[in-house]
Amino acid sequence: MTGHPLIGVMHVIDRAEPMLGRRRAGLGTIRLRPGPRPVTLTRMSELSPQEHVDARILAYYGSEFDEGDRLVGRSGQGVLEFERTQQIVGEHVPAGSRIIDIGGASGLHAAALAERGDTVVLIDPVPRHVEAACRYGTFTAKLGDARSLPVDDDSFDAAMLLGPLYHLFDRRDRLRAWGEAIRVVRPGGWVFAAGISRLSAVAWVTVIGPSIELATSGKATPSSPYPEKWRRLIEEGSGGLGHGGFPGGHFHLADDLEEEALAAGLHDVRVIGIEGPGAQAIEISRSHDPLLIAAARTLAGAFESQPGLRDLSPHLLAMGRTPGG
């Protein structure tokens, strides 16, 4: 997944440019290239929203941020996210399965699944990620785009789509990614897809981030009334399109993520909160205290499916079966 979604959201929303009305023919059809291309500020201002996010993905994950460190090094929140995701996938998909990890970054999830005996193929658009994933030597890693996967139909027992959805600005692109994951999984197989909680993102941008700023510097940036970029985040889930920071495209409500999964054609859909309502405190403190992580894990499990409460988790996870099984 991404750099911490909520810290990144605050940064990119605050630096966003008024680009949402600038569109070109072919929106959503861009293919991520096998390496970052130089993008000037002038050219960035001419891109459609999705083209802008695509370009930022290559720059952000290519040279600015270490995704692997987020999941295992930076704080207990990432550790909790990783362990809970592995647990949930393991409860639904038996060891020895064929799994595709779409947007699998540097391969932490893929490596853990390969270690338990799964045959894993990782697809990611960022060359730096694929190069790092290849170093494991226990699974296949290749460049590719979630909207057009370079694999055959019905090739896998399960698919993980843990990063792409919140980097896709338009619903039609997200449905393309859902559709591709469904296409490559056998009938009756599982698809797991993550979203970043809109509620958690809004809480961070409007209250938590300014509170941290107030505590550390003695002052907070005034933010009343809400600026237009906050309104778009709250009402539409739209990410900011700044020239730096986390390249967020869309932030989901749990109900919206469930609706997307159903619209894409999945059956038996369920959406849960991954890290639960205690995760943000652990991320703020950068704590790895095992007792705090255990307490957050208990909260996550107790409230993972509760309507409203599941939105307090930084990440949401949708899961469902492909048709025909």
C-alpha positions as CSV (number, residue, x, y, z in Angstrom):
1,M,0.0,0.0,0.0
2,T,0.9,3.6,0.2
3,G,2.9,5.9,2.4
4,H,0.9,6.5,5.5
5,P,-2.4,7.6,3.9
6,L,-3.4,10.2,6.4
7,I,-0.1,12.1,6.8
8,G,0.2,12.0,3.0
9,V,-3.3,13.2,2.5
10,M,-2.7,16.3,4.6
11,H,0.4,17.1,2.7
12,V,-1.0,16.7,-0.8
13,I,-4.4,18.3,-0.1
14,D,-2.7,21.4,1.3
15,R,-0.5,21.6,-1.8
16,A,-3.2,20.9,-4.3
17,E,-3.6,22.9,-7.5
18,P,-6.9,23.8,-9.1
19,M,-6.6,21.2,-11.8
20,L,-9.8,19.2,-11.5
21,G,-11.4,20.9,-14.5
22,R,-8.5,20.2,-16.9
23,R,-9.2,17.1,-18.9
24,R,-8.0,15.7,-22.2
25,A,-9.3,13.1,-24.6
26,G,-8.3,9.6,-23.5
27,L,-8.8,10.1,-19.7
28,G,-8.1,6.9,-18.0
29,T,-6.4,5.2,-20.9
30,I,-2.8,6.1,-20.0
31,R,-0.4,3.2,-19.5
32,L,2.2,3.6,-16.8
33,R,5.7,3.4,-18.5
34,P,8.5,1.3,-17.2
35,G,10.3,4.2,-15.6
36,P,9.6,7.8,-14.4
37,R,9.6,10.4,-17.2
38,P,10.6,13.9,-16.4
39,V,7.6,16.0,-15.7
40,T,7.8,19.8,-15.6
41,L,5.4,21.9,-13.6
42,T,4.0,23.3,-16.8
43,R,3.4,19.9,-18.3
44,M,1.9,18.6,-15.0
45,S,-0.7,21.5,-15.2
46,E,-1.8,20.2,-18.6
47,L,-2.4,16.6,-17.5
48,S,-5.8,15.1,-16.8
49,P,-6.4,14.2,-13.1
50,Q,-5.5,10.5,-13.7
51,E,-2.5,11.3,-15.8
52,H,-1.3,13.6,-13.0
53,V,-1.7,10.9,-10.4
54,D,0.0,8.3,-12.7
55,A,3.0,10.6,-13.1
56,R,3.2,11.3,-9.4
57,I,3.1,7.5,-8.6
58,L,6.3,7.0,-10.6
59,A,8.0,9.9,-8.9
60,Y,6.7,9.3,-5.4
61,Y,7.4,5.6,-5.2
62,G,10.4,5.7,-7.5
63,S,12.5,8.1,-5.5
64,E,10.6,9.8,-2.6
65,F,9.1,7.1,-0.4
66,D,10.0,3.6,0.9
67,E,6.8,1.6,0.9
68,G,8.5,-1.5,2.5
69,D,9.7,0.6,5.5
70,R,6.1,1.8,6.0
71,L,4.8,-1.7,6.6
72,V,7.5,-3.1,8.8
73,G,9.8,-0.3,10.1
74,R,8.1,3.1,10.7
75,S,5.5,2.3,13.2
76,G,3.2,-0.4,14.7
77,Q,0.4,0.8,12.5
78,G,2.1,-0.6,9.4
79,V,2.9,-3.8,11.2
80,L,-0.7,-4.2,12.2
81,E,-1.9,-3.5,8.7
82,F,0.5,-6.1,7.3
83,E,-0.3,-8.8,9.8
84,R,-4.1,-8.3,9.7
85,T,-4.1,-8.4,5.9
86,Q,-2.1,-11.6,5.9
87,Q,-4.4,-13.1,8.5
88,I,-7.6,-12.2,6.5
89,V,-6.2,-13.5,3.2
90,G,-5.0,-16.7,4.9
91,E,-8.4,-17.3,6.5
92,H,-10.0,-17.4,3.0
93,V,-7.3,-18.8,0.7
94,P,-5.6,-22.1,1.6
95,A,-1.8,-22.4,1.4
96,G,-0.5,-23.7,-1.9
97,S,-2.8,-21.4,-4.0
98,R,-2.0,-19.3,-7.0
99,I,-2.2,-15.6,-6.0
100,I,-1.6,-12.4,-8.0
101,D,-0.5,-9.4,-6.0
102,I,-1.6,-6.3,-8.1
103,G,0.2,-3.2,-7.1
104,G,2.3,-5.3,-4.7
105,A,5.1,-2.7,-4.3
106,S,8.4,-4.2,-3.2
107,G,6.9,-7.6,-2.4
108,L,6.4,-7.9,1.4
109,H,3.0,-9.5,1.1
110,A,4.1,-11.6,-1.9
111,A,7.1,-12.9,0.0
112,A,5.1,-13.9,3.0
113,L,2.6,-15.8,0.8
114,A,5.4,-17.5,-1.1
115,E,6.9,-18.6,2.2
116,R,3.7,-20.4,3.2
117,G,3.7,-22.2,-0.1
118,D,1.7,-20.1,-2.5
119,T,2.7,-19.5,-6.2
120,V,2.7,-15.7,-6.4
121,V,2.9,-13.2,-9.3
122,L,3.4,-9.6,-8.4
123,I,2.5,-6.7,-10.7
124,D,3.5,-3.2,-10.1
125,P,4.0,-0.1,-12.3
126,V,7.1,1.2,-10.5
127,P,10.5,-0.1,-11.7
128,R,12.0,0.4,-8.2
129,H,9.4,-1.8,-6.6
130,V,9.7,-4.6,-9.2
131,E,13.5,-4.5,-8.9
132,A,13.2,-4.9,-5.1
133,A,10.6,-7.6,-5.4
134,C,12.8,-9.6,-7.7
135,R,15.5,-9.8,-5.1
136,Y,13.4,-12.2,-3.0
137,G,13.7,-14.9,-5.7
138,T,10.7,-16.7,-4.3
139,F,8.0,-15.3,-6.6
140,T,7.6,-13.7,-10.0
141,A,7.6,-9.9,-10.3
142,K,6.9,-7.8,-13.4
143,L,5.9,-4.4,-14.5
144,G,2.3,-3.8,-15.3
145,D,-0.8,-1.6,-14.8
146,A,-3.8,-2.8,-12.7
147,R,-6.2,-1.6,-15.5
148,S,-4.6,-3.9,-18.1
149,L,-3.0,-6.9,-16.5
150,P,-0.4,-8.9,-18.6
151,V,-1.8,-12.3,-17.6
152,D,-4.4,-14.8,-18.9
153,D,-8.0,-15.3,-17.8
154,D,-8.7,-17.6,-14.8
155,S,-4.9,-17.9,-14.0
156,F,-5.2,-17.5,-10.2
157,D,-7.1,-18.7,-7.2
158,A,-7.1,-15.2,-5.6
159,A,-6.1,-11.6,-6.3
160,M,-4.9,-8.9,-4.0
161,L,-5.6,-5.3,-5.1
162,L,-4.1,-3.6,-2.1
163,G,-2.8,-0.4,-3.6
164,P,-4.3,0.6,-7.0
165,L,-7.9,1.7,-6.1
166,Y,-6.9,4.8,-4.1
167,H,-4.5,5.8,-6.8
168,L,-7.4,5.8,-9.4
169,F,-9.2,9.1,-9.6
170,D,-12.3,8.1,-11.7
171,R,-14.8,5.4,-10.8
172,R,-14.5,4.0,-14.4
173,D,-10.8,3.3,-13.9
174,R,-11.4,1.7,-10.5
175,L,-14.0,-0.6,-12.1
176,R,-11.5,-1.4,-14.8
177,A,-9.0,-2.5,-12.1
178,W,-11.7,-4.5,-10.3
179,G,-12.7,-6.1,-13.6
180,E,-9.1,-7.1,-14.4
181,A,-8.7,-8.7,-11.0
182,I,-11.9,-10.6,-11.5
183,R,-10.9,-11.6,-15.1
184,V,-7.6,-13.3,-14.0
185,V,-9.1,-15.2,-11.0
186,R,-10.9,-18.5,-11.6
187,P,-14.6,-18.7,-11.0
188,G,-15.4,-18.8,-7.3
189,G,-12.0,-17.4,-6.4
190,W,-11.3,-14.5,-4.0
191,V,-10.5,-10.9,-4.7
192,F,-9.2,-8.7,-1.9
193,A,-9.1,-4.9,-2.5
194,A,-8.0,-2.1,-0.2
195,G,-9.2,1.5,0.0
196,I,-8.2,4.4,2.2
197,S,-11.0,5.5,4.5
198,R,-12.4,8.9,3.6
199,L,-13.5,9.5,7.2
200,S,-10.0,8.8,8.6
201,A,-8.5,11.0,5.9
202,V,-10.9,13.9,6.6
203,A,-10.4,13.6,10.4
204,W,-6.6,13.8,9.9
205,V,-6.7,16.8,7.6
206,T,-9.3,18.8,9.6
207,V,-8.5,17.9,13.2
208,I,-5.6,15.5,13.9
209,G,-3.0,17.1,11.7
210,P,-3.7,20.7,12.9
211,S,-3.7,19.4,16.5
212,I,-0.3,17.9,16.0
213,E,0.9,21.2,14.5
214,L,-0.5,23.1,17.4
215,A,1.2,20.9,20.0
216,T,4.6,21.0,18.2
217,S,4.7,24.6,17.1
218,G,2.2,26.4,19.3
219,K,0.0,27.4,16.4
220,A,-2.2,25.8,13.7
221,T,-3.0,27.0,10.3
222,P,-6.5,28.4,10.2
223,S,-8.9,26.3,8.2
224,S,-12.4,27.8,8.6
225,P,-14.4,27.8,6.5
226,Y,-13.4,24.6,4.8
227,P,-11.5,25.3,1.6
228,E,-12.8,23.9,-1.7
229,K,-10.3,21.0,-1.7
230,W,-11.6,19.8,1.6
231,R,-15.2,20.0,0.4
232,R,-14.2,17.7,-2.6
233,L,-12.5,15.3,-0.2
234,I,-15.5,15.2,2.2
235,E,-18.2,15.0,-0.4
236,E,-16.6,13.2,-3.4
237,G,-13.5,11.5,-1.9
238,S,-11.3,13.3,-4.4
239,G,-7.6,13.5,-3.8
240,G,-5.7,16.7,-4.1
241,L,-3.5,17.1,-7.2
242,G,-0.5,18.9,-5.8
243,H,3.0,18.7,-7.2
244,G,4.3,16.8,-4.2
245,G,3.2,14.3,-1.5
246,F,1.1,11.2,-1.6
247,P,-0.5,10.6,-5.0
248,G,-4.0,9.9,-3.7
249,G,-6.8,9.6,-6.3
250,H,-9.8,8.6,-4.3
251,F,-10.8,8.0,-0.7
252,H,-13.6,5.6,0.0
253,L,-16.4,5.3,2.5
254,A,-16.9,1.6,3.4
255,D,-20.3,1.5,1.8
256,D,-19.0,3.0,-1.4
257,L,-16.2,0.4,-1.5
258,E,-18.8,-2.3,-1.1
259,E,-20.9,-0.9,-3.8
260,E,-17.9,-0.8,-6.2
261,A,-17.1,-4.4,-5.5
262,L,-20.7,-5.4,-6.2
263,A,-20.9,-3.3,-9.3
264,A,-17.7,-5.0,-10.6
265,G,-19.5,-8.3,-10.3
266,L,-18.2,-9.9,-7.1
267,H,-20.4,-12.1,-5.0
268,D,-20.5,-12.5,-1.2
269,V,-19.0,-9.1,-0.7
270,R,-17.8,-8.0,2.7
271,V,-15.9,-4.8,3.7
272,I,-14.0,-4.5,7.0
273,G,-11.6,-2.0,8.7
274,I,-8.1,-3.4,8.6
275,E,-6.2,-1.7,11.4
276,G,-9.2,-0.4,13.4
277,P,-9.8,2.8,15.4
278,G,-6.7,2.6,17.5
279,A,-4.2,2.6,14.6
280,Q,-3.9,6.4,14.1
281,A,-2.6,6.9,17.7
282,I,0.1,4.3,17.1
283,E,1.1,6.0,13.8
284,I,1.3,9.4,15.5
285,S,3.5,8.0,18.3
286,R,5.7,5.9,15.9
287,S,5.3,3.2,18.6
288,H,6.3,-0.4,18.2
289,D,5.2,-1.3,21.7
290,P,3.8,-4.8,21.5
291,L,1.1,-4.1,24.1
292,L,-0.2,-1.1,22.2
293,I,-0.2,-3.1,18.9
294,A,-2.0,-6.0,20.7
295,A,-4.6,-3.5,22.0
296,A,-5.1,-2.0,18.6
297,R,-5.5,-5.5,17.1
298,T,-8.2,-6.3,19.6
299,L,-10.1,-3.1,18.7
300,A,-9.7,-3.8,15.0
301,G,-11.1,-7.3,15.3
302,A,-14.0,-6.3,17.6
303,F,-15.2,-3.5,15.3
304,E,-14.0,-4.5,11.9
305,S,-17.5,-5.0,10.4
306,Q,-19.6,-2.4,12.4
307,P,-21.2,0.1,10.0
308,G,-19.7,3.5,10.6
309,L,-17.0,2.2,13.0
310,R,-15.2,0.4,10.3
311,D,-14.6,3.8,8.6
312,L,-12.4,4.8,11.6
313,S,-9.7,2.4,10.3
314,P,-7.1,4.1,8.0
315,H,-7.5,1.2,5.5
316,L,-10.6,-0.7,4.4
317,L,-10.5,-4.1,2.9
318,A,-13.2,-5.4,0.5
319,M,-13.4,-9.1,-0.3
320,G,-15.7,-11.2,-2.4
321,R,-15.9,-14.2,-4.7
322,T,-15.7,-14.1,-8.5
323,P,-18.8,-15.2,-10.4
324,G,-19.4,-18.7,-11.6
325,G,-18.0,-20.7,-8.7
